[in-house]
Amino acid sequence: MNNICIYTGGILTLLMAVFHTTFYKRFRWAEDFSKISPRNSRIFFTIHLALLLLFLLLAFISIFYNSELSRPVGLAFGINAGVALFW
């Protein structure tokens, strides 16, 4: 049961990453970014890119290492706690 929950969470996180790739067009960020300073728009985009990479990393770990994550000891416990706090 734990493996199914972790695997499902990985798939949902992957779907969230895919959804984040549509933000630029969906929310017309080009228009919004033109209204703020170039520095602020780069910072905002960089934060968004870092969040996208975090989603992809968590999805990869959850999908391919779910048996290790289902045993909450050591690093697996820290990753599980971190993902739980994040969501």
Phi and psi in radians as a Rosetta constraint file:
Dihedral C 1 N 2 CA 2 C 2 CIRCULARHARMONIC -1.056 0.35
Dihedral N 2 CA 2 C 2 N 3 CIRCULARHARMONIC -0.723 0.35
Dihedral C 2 N 3 CA 3 C 3 CIRCULARHARMONIC -1.091 0.35
Dihedral N 3 CA 3 C 3 N 4 CIRCULARHARMONIC -0.683 0.35
Dihedral C 3 N 4 CA 4 C 4 CIRCULARHARMONIC -1.135 0.35
Dihedral N 4 CA 4 C 4 N 5 CIRCULARHARMONIC -0.735 0.35
Dihedral C 4 N 5 CA 5 C 5 CIRCULARHARMONIC -1.127 0.35
Dihedral N 5 CA 5 C 5 N 6 CIRCULARHARMONIC -0.757 0.35
Dihedral C 5 N 6 CA 6 C 6 CIRCULARHARMONIC -1.176 0.35
Dihedral N 6 CA 6 C 6 N 7 CIRCULARHARMONIC -0.754 0.35
Dihedral C 6 N 7 CA 7 C 7 CIRCULARHARMONIC -1.084 0.35
Dihedral N 7 CA 7 C 7 N 8 CIRCULARHARMONIC -0.760 0.35
Dihedral C 7 N 8 CA 8 C 8 CIRCULARHARMONIC -1.100 0.35
Dihedral N 8 CA 8 C 8 N 9 CIRCULARHARMONIC -0.736 0.35
Dihedral C 8 N 9 CA 9 C 9 CIRCULARHARMONIC -1.062 0.35
Dihedral N 9 CA 9 C 9 N 10 CIRCULARHARMONIC -0.670 0.35
Dihedral C 9 N 10 CA 10 C 10 CIRCULARHARMONIC -1.120 0.35
Dihedral N 10 CA 10 C 10 N 11 CIRCULARHARMONIC -0.726 0.35
Dihedral C 10 N 11 CA 11 C 11 CIRCULARHARMONIC -1.140 0.35
Dihedral N 11 CA 11 C 11 N 12 CIRCULARHARMONIC -0.752 0.35
Dihedral C 11 N 12 CA 12 C 12 CIRCULARHARMONIC -1.124 0.35
Dihedral N 12 CA 12 C 12 N 13 CIRCULARHARMONIC -0.659 0.35
Dihedral C 12 N 13 CA 13 C 13 CIRCULARHARMONIC -1.165 0.35
Dihedral N 13 CA 13 C 13 N 14 CIRCULARHARMONIC -0.675 0.35
Dihedral C 13 N 14 CA 14 C 14 CIRCULARHARMONIC -1.102 0.35
Dihedral N 14 CA 14 C 14 N 15 CIRCULARHARMONIC -0.734 0.35
Dihedral C 14 N 15 CA 15 C 15 CIRCULARHARMONIC -1.111 0.35
Dihedral N 15 CA 15 C 15 N 16 CIRCULARHARMONIC -0.626 0.35
Dihedral C 15 N 16 CA 16 C 16 CIRCULARHARMONIC -1.139 0.35
Dihedral N 16 CA 16 C 16 N 17 CIRCULARHARMONIC -0.663 0.35
Dihedral C 16 N 17 CA 17 C 17 CIRCULARHARMONIC -1.118 0.35
Dihedral N 17 CA 17 C 17 N 18 CIRCULARHARMONIC -0.763 0.35
Dihedral C 17 N 18 CA 18 C 18 CIRCULARHARMONIC -1.090 0.35
Dihedral N 18 CA 18 C 18 N 19 CIRCULARHARMONIC -0.729 0.35
Dihedral C 18 N 19 CA 19 C 19 CIRCULARHARMONIC -1.072 0.35
Dihedral N 19 CA 19 C 19 N 20 CIRCULARHARMONIC -0.672 0.35
Dihedral C 19 N 20 CA 20 C 20 CIRCULARHARMONIC -1.140 0.35
Dihedral N 20 CA 20 C 20 N 21 CIRCULARHARMONIC -0.467 0.35
Dihedral C 20 N 21 CA 21 C 21 CIRCULARHARMONIC -1.215 0.35
Dihedral N 21 CA 21 C 21 N 22 CIRCULARHARMONIC -0.276 0.35
Dihedral C 21 N 22 CA 22 C 22 CIRCULARHARMONIC -1.642 0.35
Dihedral N 22 CA 22 C 22 N 23 CIRCULARHARMONIC -0.072 0.35
Dihedral C 22 N 23 CA 23 C 23 CIRCULARHARMONIC -1.033 0.35
Dihedral N 23 CA 23 C 23 N 24 CIRCULARHARMONIC -0.737 0.35
Dihedral C 23 N 24 CA 24 C 24 CIRCULARHARMONIC -1.008 0.35
Dihedral N 24 CA 24 C 24 N 25 CIRCULARHARMONIC -0.799 0.35
Dihedral C 24 N 25 CA 25 C 25 CIRCULARHARMONIC -1.428 0.35
Dihedral N 25 CA 25 C 25 N 26 CIRCULARHARMONIC -0.772 0.35
Dihedral C 25 N 26 CA 26 C 26 CIRCULARHARMONIC -1.055 0.35
Dihedral N 26 CA 26 C 26 N 27 CIRCULARHARMONIC -0.723 0.35
Dihedral C 26 N 27 CA 27 C 27 CIRCULARHARMONIC -1.776 0.35
Dihedral N 27 CA 27 C 27 N 28 CIRCULARHARMONIC 0.203 0.35
Dihedral C 27 N 28 CA 28 C 28 CIRCULARHARMONIC 0.893 0.35
Dihedral N 28 CA 28 C 28 N 29 CIRCULARHARMONIC 0.931 0.35
Dihedral C 28 N 29 CA 29 C 29 CIRCULARHARMONIC -1.150 0.35
Dihedral N 29 CA 29 C 29 N 30 CIRCULARHARMONIC -0.463 0.35
Dihedral C 29 N 30 CA 30 C 30 CIRCULARHARMONIC -1.034 0.35
Dihedral N 30 CA 30 C 30 N 31 CIRCULARHARMONIC -0.727 0.35
Dihedral C 30 N 31 CA 31 C 31 CIRCULARHARMONIC -1.159 0.35
Dihedral N 31 CA 31 C 31 N 32 CIRCULARHARMONIC -0.785 0.35
Dihedral C 31 N 32 CA 32 C 32 CIRCULARHARMONIC -1.181 0.35
Dihedral N 32 CA 32 C 32 N 33 CIRCULARHARMONIC -0.713 0.35
Dihedral C 32 N 33 CA 33 C 33 CIRCULARHARMONIC -1.150 0.35
Dihedral N 33 CA 33 C 33 N 34 CIRCULARHARMONIC -0.486 0.35
Dihedral C 33 N 34 CA 34 C 34 CIRCULARHARMONIC -1.245 0.35
Dihedral N 34 CA 34 C 34 N 35 CIRCULARHARMONIC -0.300 0.35
Dihedral C 34 N 35 CA 35 C 35 CIRCULARHARMONIC -1.552 0.35
Dihedral N 35 CA 35 C 35 N 36 CIRCULARHARMONIC -0.244 0.35
Dihedral C 35 N 36 CA 36 C 36 CIRCULARHARMONIC -1.989 0.35
Dihedral N 36 CA 36 C 36 N 37 CIRCULARHARMONIC 2.974 0.35
Dihedral C 36 N 37 CA 37 C 37 CIRCULARHARMONIC -1.142 0.35
Dihedral N 37 CA 37 C 37 N 38 CIRCULARHARMONIC 2.658 0.35
Dihedral C 37 N 38 CA 38 C 38 CIRCULARHARMONIC -1.023 0.35
Dihedral N 38 CA 38 C 38 N 39 CIRCULARHARMONIC -0.643 0.35
Dihedral C 38 N 39 CA 39 C 39 CIRCULARHARMONIC -1.094 0.35
Dihedral N 39 CA 39 C 39 N 40 CIRCULARHARMONIC -0.819 0.35
Dihedral C 39 N 40 CA 40 C 40 CIRCULARHARMONIC -1.146 0.35
Dihedral N 40 CA 40 C 40 N 41 CIRCULARHARMONIC -0.655 0.35
Dihedral C 40 N 41 CA 41 C 41 CIRCULARHARMONIC -1.174 0.35
Dihedral N 41 CA 41 C 41 N 42 CIRCULARHARMONIC -0.659 0.35
Dihedral C 41 N 42 CA 42 C 42 CIRCULARHARMONIC -1.164 0.35
Dihedral N 42 CA 42 C 42 N 43 CIRCULARHARMONIC -0.711 0.35
Dihedral C 42 N 43 CA 43 C 43 CIRCULARHARMONIC -1.097 0.35
Dihedral N 43 CA 43 C 43 N 44 CIRCULARHARMONIC -0.813 0.35
Dihedral C 43 N 44 CA 44 C 44 CIRCULARHARMONIC -1.060 0.35
Dihedral N 44 CA 44 C 44 N 45 CIRCULARHARMONIC -0.787 0.35
Dihedral C 44 N 45 CA 45 C 45 CIRCULARHARMONIC -1.149 0.35
Dihedral N 45 CA 45 C 45 N 46 CIRCULARHARMONIC -0.661 0.35
Dihedral C 45 N 46 CA 46 C 46 CIRCULARHARMONIC -1.142 0.35
Dihedral N 46 CA 46 C 46 N 47 CIRCULARHARMONIC -0.733 0.35
Dihedral C 46 N 47 CA 47 C 47 CIRCULARHARMONIC -1.082 0.35
Dihedral N 47 CA 47 C 47 N 48 CIRCULARHARMONIC -0.737 0.35
Dihedral C 47 N 48 CA 48 C 48 CIRCULARHARMONIC -1.100 0.35
Dihedral N 48 CA 48 C 48 N 49 CIRCULARHARMONIC -0.735 0.35
Dihedral C 48 N 49 CA 49 C 49 CIRCULARHARMONIC -1.124 0.35
Dihedral N 49 CA 49 C 49 N 50 CIRCULARHARMONIC -0.707 0.35
Dihedral C 49 N 50 CA 50 C 50 CIRCULARHARMONIC -1.100 0.35
Dihedral N 50 CA 50 C 50 N 51 CIRCULARHARMONIC -0.692 0.35
Dihedral C 50 N 51 CA 51 C 51 CIRCULARHARMONIC -1.151 0.35
Dihedral N 51 CA 51 C 51 N 52 CIRCULARHARMONIC -0.697 0.35
Dihedral C 51 N 52 CA 52 C 52 CIRCULARHARMONIC -1.071 0.35
Dihedral N 52 CA 52 C 52 N 53 CIRCULARHARMONIC -0.780 0.35
Dihedral C 52 N 53 CA 53 C 53 CIRCULARHARMONIC -1.139 0.35
Dihedral N 53 CA 53 C 53 N 54 CIRCULARHARMONIC -0.643 0.35
Dihedral C 53 N 54 CA 54 C 54 CIRCULARHARMONIC -1.081 0.35
Dihedral N 54 CA 54 C 54 N 55 CIRCULARHARMONIC -0.784 0.35
Dihedral C 54 N 55 CA 55 C 55 CIRCULARHARMONIC -1.024 0.35
Dihedral N 55 CA 55 C 55 N 56 CIRCULARHARMONIC -0.796 0.35
Dihedral C 55 N 56 CA 56 C 56 CIRCULARHARMONIC -1.114 0.35
Dihedral N 56 CA 56 C 56 N 57 CIRCULARHARMONIC -0.719 0.35
Dihedral C 56 N 57 CA 57 C 57 CIRCULARHARMONIC -1.125 0.35
Dihedral N 57 CA 57 C 57 N 58 CIRCULARHARMONIC -0.814 0.35
Dihedral C 57 N 58 CA 58 C 58 CIRCULARHARMONIC -1.123 0.35
Dihedral N 58 CA 58 C 58 N 59 CIRCULARHARMONIC -0.663 0.35
Dihedral C 58 N 59 CA 59 C 59 CIRCULARHARMONIC -1.125 0.35
Dihedral N 59 CA 59 C 59 N 60 CIRCULARHARMONIC -0.784 0.35
Dihedral C 59 N 60 CA 60 C 60 CIRCULARHARMONIC -1.045 0.35
Dihedral N 60 CA 60 C 60 N 61 CIRCULARHARMONIC -0.832 0.35
Dihedral C 60 N 61 CA 61 C 61 CIRCULARHARMONIC -1.102 0.35
Dihedral N 61 CA 61 C 61 N 62 CIRCULARHARMONIC -0.760 0.35
Dihedral C 61 N 62 CA 62 C 62 CIRCULARHARMONIC -1.163 0.35
Dihedral N 62 CA 62 C 62 N 63 CIRCULARHARMONIC -0.640 0.35
Dihedral C 62 N 63 CA 63 C 63 CIRCULARHARMONIC -1.381 0.35
Dihedral N 63 CA 63 C 63 N 64 CIRCULARHARMONIC -0.781 0.35
Dihedral C 63 N 64 CA 64 C 64 CIRCULARHARMONIC -1.639 0.35
Dihedral N 64 CA 64 C 64 N 65 CIRCULARHARMONIC -0.266 0.35
Dihedral C 64 N 65 CA 65 C 65 CIRCULARHARMONIC -2.190 0.35
Dihedral N 65 CA 65 C 65 N 66 CIRCULARHARMONIC 0.589 0.35
Dihedral C 65 N 66 CA 66 C 66 CIRCULARHARMONIC -1.173 0.35
Dihedral N 66 CA 66 C 66 N 67 CIRCULARHARMONIC -0.524 0.35
Dihedral C 66 N 67 CA 67 C 67 CIRCULARHARMONIC -1.185 0.35
Dihedral N 67 CA 67 C 67 N 68 CIRCULARHARMONIC -0.634 0.35
Dihedral C 67 N 68 CA 68 C 68 CIRCULARHARMONIC -1.226 0.35
Dihedral N 68 CA 68 C 68 N 69 CIRCULARHARMONIC -0.664 0.35
Dihedral C 68 N 69 CA 69 C 69 CIRCULARHARMONIC -1.232 0.35
Dihedral N 69 CA 69 C 69 N 70 CIRCULARHARMONIC -0.399 0.35
Dihedral C 69 N 70 CA 70 C 70 CIRCULARHARMONIC -1.286 0.35
Dihedral N 70 CA 70 C 70 N 71 CIRCULARHARMONIC -0.237 0.35
Dihedral C 70 N 71 CA 71 C 71 CIRCULARHARMONIC -1.797 0.35
Dihedral N 71 CA 71 C 71 N 72 CIRCULARHARMONIC 1.650 0.35
Dihedral C 71 N 72 CA 72 C 72 CIRCULARHARMONIC -1.326 0.35
Dihedral N 72 CA 72 C 72 N 73 CIRCULARHARMONIC 1.239 0.35
Dihedral C 72 N 73 CA 73 C 73 CIRCULARHARMONIC -2.295 0.35
Dihedral N 73 CA 73 C 73 N 74 CIRCULARHARMONIC 2.598 0.35
Dihedral C 73 N 74 CA 74 C 74 CIRCULARHARMONIC 1.085 0.35
Dihedral N 74 CA 74 C 74 N 75 CIRCULARHARMONIC -2.306 0.35
Dihedral C 74 N 75 CA 75 C 75 CIRCULARHARMONIC -1.104 0.35
Dihedral N 75 CA 75 C 75 N 76 CIRCULARHARMONIC -0.621 0.35
Dihedral C 75 N 76 CA 76 C 76 CIRCULARHARMONIC -1.059 0.35
Dihedral N 76 CA 76 C 76 N 77 CIRCULARHARMONIC -0.669 0.35
Dihedral C 76 N 77 CA 77 C 77 CIRCULARHARMONIC -1.118 0.35
Dihedral N 77 CA 77 C 77 N 78 CIRCULARHARMONIC -0.743 0.35
Dihedral C 77 N 78 CA 78 C 78 CIRCULARHARMONIC -1.118 0.35
Dihedral N 78 CA 78 C 78 N 79 CIRCULARHARMONIC -0.721 0.35
Dihedral C 78 N 79 CA 79 C 79 CIRCULARHARMONIC -1.156 0.35
Dihedral N 79 CA 79 C 79 N 80 CIRCULARHARMONIC -0.781 0.35
Dihedral C 79 N 80 CA 80 C 80 CIRCULARHARMONIC -1.069 0.35
Dihedral N 80 CA 80 C 80 N 81 CIRCULARHARMONIC -0.761 0.35
Dihedral C 80 N 81 CA 81 C 81 CIRCULARHARMONIC -1.140 0.35
Dihedral N 81 CA 81 C 81 N 82 CIRCULARHARMONIC -0.724 0.35
Dihedral C 81 N 82 CA 82 C 82 CIRCULARHARMONIC -1.120 0.35
Dihedral N 82 CA 82 C 82 N 83 CIRCULARHARMONIC -0.753 0.35
Dihedral C 82 N 83 CA 83 C 83 CIRCULARHARMONIC -1.157 0.35
Dihedral N 83 CA 83 C 83 N 84 CIRCULARHARMONIC -0.716 0.35
Dihedral C 83 N 84 CA 84 C 84 CIRCULARHARMONIC -1.088 0.35
Dihedral N 84 CA 84 C 84 N 85 CIRCULARHARMONIC -0.747 0.35
Dihedral C 84 N 85 CA 85 C 85 CIRCULARHARMONIC -1.170 0.35
Dihedral N 85 CA 85 C 85 N 86 CIRCULARHARMONIC -0.638 0.35
Dihedral C 85 N 86 CA 86 C 86 CIRCULARHARMONIC -1.101 0.35
Dihedral N 86 CA 86 C 86 N 87 CIRCULARHARMONIC -0.830 0.35
